[in-house]
Amino acid sequence: MKTFQAKKIYYSISEVSRITKVPAYLLRYWESEFPILSPSRNSQGNRIYTNKDVAIVLSIKNLIQDEGFTLEKAKSLLLGKSVSSEMIDSTNSLLEQNREELKINDKLMSERLLKRKKKLIEAKEMIEEMLKILR
């Protein structure tokens, strides 16, 4: 099983999807099926996963995809036990392996946001100029 080291406190659903190799739609579905998997939400309403949430996702994936349990059996197994420290250590190791990819993605996201901000400022300036002409 993959392992990783935690370098962030929270992860987005797309980051968890890349780390665990579980599609985002399946993560959302599992959230509705497994009460133990309940990521918090940020002020924008986006899911934010902790290391424990990632460990739970890996546990669910292991039970269903690797061990071949049905959803109902996996639910009953997870309700009967908490996430082991071994699974959390495994999760931390997997995060460490994906740390560089996450840094690159964070940098790309920052660059995109800066470009959008620049375009919005340009649009605002154009609108202000048009308003001056119309007055």
Secondary structure, DSSP 4 states (H G I P E B T S, - for coil): --------S-B-HHHHHHHHT--HHHHHHHHHH-TT---EE-TTS-EEB-HHHHHHHHHHHIIIIIS---HHHHHHHHHTSPPPHHHHHHHHHHHHHTHHHHHHHHHHHHHHHHHHHHHHHHHHHHHHHHHHHH-
